[in-house]
């Protein structure tokens, strides 16, 4: 008898194949998440020349029969490149949804893999079942309808959340996109009709992969790769799953990919400190086995943080608090030149990930949108929320002397209480307090924002997300086209390829680009 796979791998597989999703609120939230991600993709396709350079077939001019139509473009590519391209479009401008925990991540990064493969499968006339010595153990591929897409979306969100809730991959210099690869591989394998045993094998390959260093998100070395890293992870997930569909014995996995000593992930990459997710009591040992398994359901998709502004998630509350202080300054007739210092009290995660104190030059949009001091200074000078153009080299603020002067006077401090509330699964605030000191000793008392617009507990969030989607879609689409998308996203039995067709643009159709 062969050795069983490590329990976390078995738990994920059990959740995928044996846990039905029945909560109508979860499906409603999944539709919002899908629309938000696709709106972000259209925004990127419309505005970012750098992102568009990454799109399209590797060999120019290649058109793949039954290929995935990349939203906002005329490209039709294979599902591996399709997952990469859509992943780039969703993520590049840092405007897609986010989720906190011990690790910060973006669960909508998984949508690129799910949409690329379901669209491809719904166009394919003869999907090939997985070769297996025991065909009776192989489930049939699920129907490639919107309902299936939304179900898999809910489950990828759940898997990613439960791992990042307890594990700070960033403290081991591992990028959080490892969880995109994990979640997407699991659900793409299911969509292809693989057996649970094949899925377990593929998940072991995920853990054995070389995992990306997060150097490209780190202070002093932040580069545009942070915008395409998720697309890279999701395309690898599709690649692994498709290999599992045809390669048979060549894709045999390692059951102890996590627990092997010394080369397993626990010891080799995570220094033995890995924690396995559970909503029930914690696992008593590294081998798992805690009561209630992983405890995964369908709640995560209802709790994500949406970015109404394209600001790194840990900075949104600080920007909102700054804008509240701007209104106070207007009321009392205070000019921005009178600001002596801005104190931002925030979480450990914000301080660790996006605080870049001092006056060292920020090189490019990738560094600016990951600089808490910069976004606070721009919000204070601009007096309104940020847009993606505010980060560009040719934009107004890159070398603005007032912004640069203020940036050096923004002081970020980490607060234990805000950090505790951020990590608390029952609260999950993402708070920041902003206090402004003026010349002459005057002080504008702190504005504390715990649940900024975009947070699940802010009542304005859902309506603002819808407005954001419509605003982004108008960059390329007319009102009737937008209404058709909003109508058809509610049709459960619609084939995914028909939904994807709504976002395609032929040559010459793309308009309103910067």
C-alpha positions in Angstrom: 0.0 0.0 0.0 1.4 3.4 -1.0 2.0 6.0 1.7 -0.8 8.5 2.1 -0.2 12.2 1.2 0.5 14.6 4.0 -2.7 15.6 5.7 -2.9 19.2 4.5 -2.8 17.9 0.9 -5.6 15.4 1.7 -7.6 18.1 3.4 -7.6 20.4 0.5 -8.6 17.6 -1.8 -11.4 16.5 0.4 -12.7 20.0 0.5 -12.7 20.4 -3.2 -14.4 17.1 -4.1 -16.7 16.5 -1.1 -17.8 19.9 0.2 -20.8 21.4 -1.7 -21.3 25.2 -1.6 -25.0 26.0 -0.9 -24.9 29.6 0.6 -26.6 32.0 -1.8 -24.8 34.9 -0.1 -21.5 33.4 -1.1 -22.5 33.1 -4.7 -23.7 36.8 -4.6 -20.4 37.8 -3.2 -18.5 35.7 -5.8 -20.3 37.5 -8.6 -19.1 40.8 -7.1 -15.5 39.5 -6.8 -15.6 38.3 -10.4 -16.9 41.6 -11.8 -14.4 43.6 -9.7 -11.5 41.6 -11.0 -12.6 41.9 -14.6 -13.1 45.6 -14.1 -9.5 45.9 -12.9 -8.4 43.9 -15.9 -10.1 46.4 -18.3 -8.6 49.3 -16.4 -5.1 47.9 -16.8 -5.7 47.0 -20.5 -6.9 50.6 -21.1 -4.2 52.5 -19.1 -1.0 50.5 -18.7 1.3 50.3 -21.7 3.8 48.4 -19.6 1.3 45.6 -18.7 0.2 45.3 -22.4 3.7 44.6 -23.4 3.5 41.3 -21.5 0.3 40.1 -23.2 -0.4 37.9 -26.2 1.2 34.7 -27.6 4.8 34.0 -26.9 5.3 33.6 -30.7 3.7 36.7 -32.3 0.7 36.0 -34.5 -0.1 32.6 -33.0 -3.9 32.0 -32.7 -5.0 29.0 -30.6 -8.1 27.2 -31.8 -10.7 27.3 -29.0 -8.2 29.6 -27.2 -9.0 32.0 -24.3 -9.9 35.5 -25.4 -7.9 37.8 -23.2 -10.3 40.5 -21.9 -9.8 44.0 -23.2 -7.7 42.7 -26.1 -7.9 40.9 -29.5 -5.6 38.1 -28.3 -6.7 34.4 -28.4 -4.2 32.3 -26.6 -3.7 28.9 -24.9 -5.1 28.6 -21.3 -1.6 28.7 -19.8 -0.7 32.0 -21.4 -4.3 33.1 -20.9 -4.0 32.6 -17.2 -0.8 34.7 -17.2 -2.2 37.5 -19.3 -5.4 37.8 -17.3 -3.4 37.6 -14.1 -1.3 40.5 -15.3 -4.4 42.5 -16.1 -6.1 41.9 -12.8 -3.1 42.6 -10.7 -0.8 45.0 -12.4 -2.2 48.3 -11.1 -2.7 46.9 -7.5 -6.4 47.6 -7.7 -7.9 44.1 -7.2 -9.3 42.7 -3.9 -7.1 41.8 -1.0 -7.2 39.8 2.2 -5.3 40.1 5.4 -3.9 37.7 8.0 -0.5 36.7 9.1 0.2 37.1 5.3 -1.4 39.6 3.0 -2.7 38.3 -0.3 -5.1 38.9 -3.3 -7.5 36.0 -3.7 -8.8 37.3 -7.0 -5.4 36.4 -8.5 -6.9 32.9 -8.8 -9.7 34.1 -11.2 -7.3 34.2 -14.1 -6.6 30.5 -13.9 -10.3 29.6 -13.3 -11.6 31.8 -16.1 -8.9 30.7 -18.6 -9.5 27.0 -18.1 -13.3 27.1 -17.9 -13.5 29.2 -21.0 -11.2 26.9 -22.9 -13.0 23.8 -21.7 -16.4 25.2 -22.6 -15.2 25.8 -26.2 -13.5 22.4 -26.5 -15.6 19.8 -28.3 -13.9 16.7 -26.9 -12.4 17.3 -23.5 -10.1 14.4 -22.7 -10.6 12.6 -19.4 -7.6 11.9 -17.2 -6.0 8.5 -18.0 -6.3 6.3 -14.9 -5.8 2.7 -14.1 -9.1 2.9 -12.2 -11.5 5.0 -14.4 -14.3 4.4 -12.0 -12.5 6.5 -9.5 -12.3 9.4 -11.9 -15.1 12.0 -11.5 -16.5 13.5 -14.7 -15.4 17.1 -15.4 -18.0 19.5 -14.0 -20.1 21.5 -16.5 -18.3 24.7 -17.6 -21.0 27.1 -16.6 -21.0 30.3 -14.6 -22.3 28.3 -11.6 -19.2 26.1 -11.8 -16.9 29.0 -12.2 -18.4 30.8 -9.2 -18.2 27.6 -7.1 -14.5 27.2 -7.8 -13.9 30.9 -7.2 -15.4 30.5 -3.7 -13.2 27.5 -3.0 -10.0 29.2 -4.1 -10.7 32.1 -1.9 -11.3 29.8 1.0 -8.1 27.8 0.5 -5.9 30.9 0.1 -7.4 32.7 3.1 -7.0 29.7 5.5 -3.3 29.4 4.7 -2.4 33.1 4.8 -4.4 33.6 8.0 -1.9 31.7 10.1 1.4 31.9 8.1 3.6 34.9 7.3 5.3 33.7 4.2 6.9 37.1 3.8 9.0 36.6 7.0 10.7 33.7 5.1 11.1 35.8 2.0 8.5 33.7 0.2 6.0 35.6 -1.9 2.4 35.2 -1.1 1.7 34.1 -4.8 2.6 30.6 -3.7 -0.9 30.5 -2.4 -2.3 31.5 -5.8 -0.5 28.6 -7.3 -1.7 26.2 -4.5 -5.4 27.3 -4.7 -5.5 27.5 -8.5 -3.8 24.1 -9.1 -6.3 22.4 -6.8 -9.4 23.8 -8.5 -8.1 23.6 -12.1 -7.3 20.0 -11.5 -10.9 19.5 -10.3 -12.2 21.4 -13.4 -10.2 19.1 -15.7 -12.0 16.0 -14.1 -8.9 14.6 -12.4 -9.2 12.0 -9.7 -8.6 13.1 -6.1 -5.4 11.1 -6.3 -4.1 13.1 -9.3 -5.0 16.3 -7.6 -3.0 15.3 -4.5 0.0 14.5 -6.7 -0.3 17.9 -8.4 -0.5 19.7 -5.0 2.7 18.0 -3.9 4.4 19.4 -7.0 3.2 22.9 -6.0 5.0 22.5 -2.7 8.1 21.2 -4.4 8.3 24.0 -6.9 10.9 26.7 -6.4 9.0 29.4 -4.7 9.4 33.0 -5.6 11.5 35.4 -3.5 9.5 38.4 -2.5 12.5 40.6 -3.2 10.5 42.4 -5.9 8.2 43.8 -3.2 10.9 44.7 -0.7 12.0 48.2 0.3 14.8 49.3 -2.1 14.2 46.5 -4.6 10.6 46.9 -5.6 10.2 46.4 -9.3 7.3 45.8 -11.8 7.5 42.1 -11.4 5.2 42.4 -8.4 2.5 43.2 -11.0 3.0 40.0 -13.0 4.0 37.6 -10.2 0.4 36.5 -9.7 -0.1 35.8 -13.4 3.1 33.8 -13.3 1.7 31.7 -10.4 -1.7 31.1 -11.9 -0.2 30.1 -15.3 2.0 27.6 -13.5 -1.1 26.2 -11.9 -2.8 25.7 -15.2 0.4 24.2 -16.6 0.7 21.7 -13.8 -2.9 20.7 -14.0 -2.8 20.2 -17.8 0.3 18.1 -17.5 -1.7 16.0 -15.0 -4.2 15.5 -17.7 -1.9 13.9 -20.2 1.4 13.0 -18.6 0.3 10.1 -16.3 3.2 8.4 -14.5 5.6 11.3 -15.3 3.6 13.5 -13.0 3.6 11.2 -10.0 3.9 13.2 -6.8 5.7 12.9 -3.5 3.3 12.2 -0.6 5.7 13.7 1.9 6.4 16.9 0.0 5.6 18.8 3.2 6.8 16.6 5.9 10.0 15.0 4.5 13.2 15.8 6.4 15.2 17.7 5.6 14.0 18.5 2.1 10.2 19.0 2.7 8.6 22.4 2.7 8.2 22.5 6.5 11.9 22.3 7.2 13.5 23.3 3.9 11.6 26.5 3.3 9.6 27.4 6.5 12.1 26.5 9.2 9.6 24.1 10.8 7.2 26.8 11.8 4.4 26.2 9.4 0.8 26.3 10.8 -2.0 24.5 9.2 -5.3 26.4 8.8 -8.4 25.5 10.6 -11.5 27.2 11.8 -11.8 24.4 14.4 -9.2 23.8 17.2 -5.6 23.9 16.0 -3.9 20.8 14.7 -2.0 19.2 17.7 1.1 18.3 15.6 2.7 19.0 12.3 1.1 15.9 10.9 -2.3 17.5 11.3 -5.2 15.5 12.4 -7.0 18.1 14.5 -10.7 17.8 15.0 -12.9 19.1 12.2 -10.2 19.1 9.4 -9.5 22.4 7.8 -12.9 23.8 8.6 -13.2 25.4 5.2 -16.6 26.5 4.0 -17.7 29.6 1.9 -17.2 32.6 4.2 -14.0 34.1 2.8 -15.4 35.5 -0.4 -17.8 37.5 1.7 -15.0 39.1 3.8 -12.5 40.3 1.2 -11.2 43.9 1.1 -12.0 45.7 -2.2 -9.8 48.6 -3.3 -11.9 51.5 -4.3 -8.6 53.4 -4.7 -5.5 51.7 -6.3 -3.6 51.9 -3.0 -1.7 48.9 -1.5 -4.3 47.5 0.9 -2.5 48.3 4.1 -2.4 52.0 3.2 -6.1 52.5 2.3 -7.2 53.4 5.9 -4.4 55.9 6.2 -5.3 57.6 3.0 -9.0 57.7 4.0 -7.9 59.2 7.4 -5.7 61.7 5.6 -8.6 62.8 3.4 -10.7 63.3 6.6 -8.0 65.6 7.9 -8.0 67.5 4.6 -11.6 68.3 5.2 -10.8 69.5 8.7 -8.1 71.7 7.3 -10.5 73.3 4.8 -13.0 74.0 7.6 -10.4 75.9 9.7 -8.6 77.5 6.7 -5.3 75.7 7.1 -3.1 75.3 4.0 -0.9 72.2 3.3 2.2 74.4 3.8 1.3 74.7 7.5 1.6 70.9 8.0 4.7 70.3 10.2 4.3 66.5 10.6 1.8 63.7 9.9 1.7 60.8 12.4 0.3 57.6 11.0 -0.4 54.9 13.6 -1.0 51.5 11.8 -0.5 47.8 11.9 2.8 45.8 11.9 2.0 44.5 8.4 1.7 48.1 7.0 5.0 49.1 8.7 6.8 46.0 7.4 5.5 45.9 3.9 4.9 49.5 2.7 6.6 52.0 5.0 9.6 53.6 3.2 10.8 56.4 5.5 13.2 59.1 4.5 13.7 61.0 1.3 15.4 58.4 -0.9 14.0 58.7 -4.4 11.2 56.3 -5.3 12.1 54.7 -8.6 8.9 54.1 -10.7 5.3 53.3 -10.0 6.1 50.0 -8.4 7.9 51.8 -5.5 5.5 54.7 -5.2 2.3 52.5 -4.8 4.2 50.5 -2.1 5.2 53.6 -0.1 2.8 54.6 2.7 4.5 57.9 3.1 4.1 58.8 -0.5 0.3 57.9 -0.7 -0.4 59.9 2.4 1.6 62.9 1.1 -0.2 62.8 -2.2 -3.6 62.5 -0.6 -2.8 65.5 1.6 -1.7 67.7 -1.3 -4.2 66.5 -3.8 -7.2 66.5 -1.4 -8.9 63.5 -3.0 -8.4 59.8 -3.5 -5.6 58.5 -5.6 -5.8 57.1 -9.1 -3.3 54.9 -11.0 -1.9 57.9 -12.9 -0.8 59.4 -9.6 2.1 56.9 -9.5 3.4 57.3 -13.0 6.8 58.8 -13.8 5.1 61.3 -16.1 2.4 62.0 -13.6 2.0 65.1 -11.5 3.4 63.8 -8.2 6.5 61.8 -9.0 8.8 64.8 -8.6 6.5 67.3 -6.9 8.5 69.3 -4.4 5.6 69.7 -2.0 4.9 66.0 -2.0 8.5 65.1 -1.5 8.8 67.5 1.4 5.8 66.1 3.1 6.9 62.5 2.5 9.8 63.1 4.7 7.5 64.5 7.4 5.2 61.5 7.5 6.1 59.4 10.5 4.8 55.8 10.6 4.5 54.0 13.9 3.4 50.4 14.5 0.6 50.0 17.0 0.1 46.7 18.9 -3.7 47.2 19.3 -4.3 47.8 15.6 -2.1 44.8 14.8 -4.0 42.6 17.2 -7.4 43.7 15.6 -6.0 43.1 12.1 -5.0 39.6 13.0 -8.2 38.8 14.9 -10.4 36.6 12.7 -13.5 37.9 14.4 -12.7 41.5 13.6 -10.1 41.7 10.7 -9.9 45.5 10.8 -7.2 47.1 8.7 -7.0 50.3 10.8 -4.9 53.4 10.8 -4.9 56.6 12.8 -3.8 59.9 11.2 -2.8 62.8 13.4 -1.6 66.1 11.8 0.7 68.5 13.6 0.6 72.1 12.3 3.1 75.0 12.7 2.7 76.9 15.9 2.0 73.9 18.0 -1.5 73.3 16.8 -2.7 69.7 16.4 -5.6 68.1 14.4 -6.5 65.2 16.6 -6.2 61.7 15.3 -8.8 60.3 12.8 -9.0 56.6 13.3 -10.3 54.5 10.4 -10.8 50.8 11.2 -13.0 49.7 8.3 -12.4 51.9 5.2 -14.7 51.8 2.2 -13.9 48.5 0.5 -13.9 46.6 3.8 -16.7 44.0 4.2 -17.9 45.7 7.3 -18.3 49.1 5.7 -21.9 49.6 4.5 -20.8 51.6 1.4 -18.6 48.9 0.0 -20.8 46.9 -2.3 -22.3 50.0 -4.0 -18.9 51.5 -4.4 -17.5 48.3 -5.9 -20.3 48.3 -8.5 -19.5 51.9 -9.4 -15.9 51.1 -9.7 -16.7 48.3 -12.1 -18.9 50.5 -14.3 -16.3 53.3 -14.3 -13.6 50.9 -15.4 -15.7 49.2 -18.0 -16.5 52.6 -19.6 -12.9 52.9 -20.5 -13.5 50.4 -23.3 -17.2 49.6 -23.4 -20.6 51.3 -24.1 -23.5 51.4 -21.6 -25.4 48.6 -23.4 -22.4 46.3 -23.3 -21.9 46.9 -19.6 -25.6 46.2 -18.9 -25.3 43.0 -20.8 -22.4 41.9 -18.6 -24.3 42.8 -15.5 -27.3 40.8 -16.7 -25.4 37.7 -17.8 -23.2 37.4 -14.7 -26.5 36.4 -13.0 -27.2 33.5 -15.4 -26.0 30.3 -13.7 -26.2 28.0 -16.7 -24.4 30.4 -19.1 -21.4 28.8 -20.7 -18.2 30.6 -19.5 -16.9 31.1 -23.0 -20.1 33.2 -23.8 -19.4 35.4 -20.8 -15.7 35.8 -21.7 -16.8 36.8 -25.2 -18.4 39.9 -23.7 -15.0 41.3 -22.7 -13.1 40.7 -26.0 -12.1 43.7 -28.1 -11.2 43.3 -31.8 -8.4 45.1 -33.5 -9.1 48.8 -33.5 -11.9 48.5 -30.9 -9.7 49.4 -27.9 -10.2 53.0 -27.0 -9.7 55.7 -24.4 -6.2 54.5 -23.6 -3.8 56.8 -21.9 
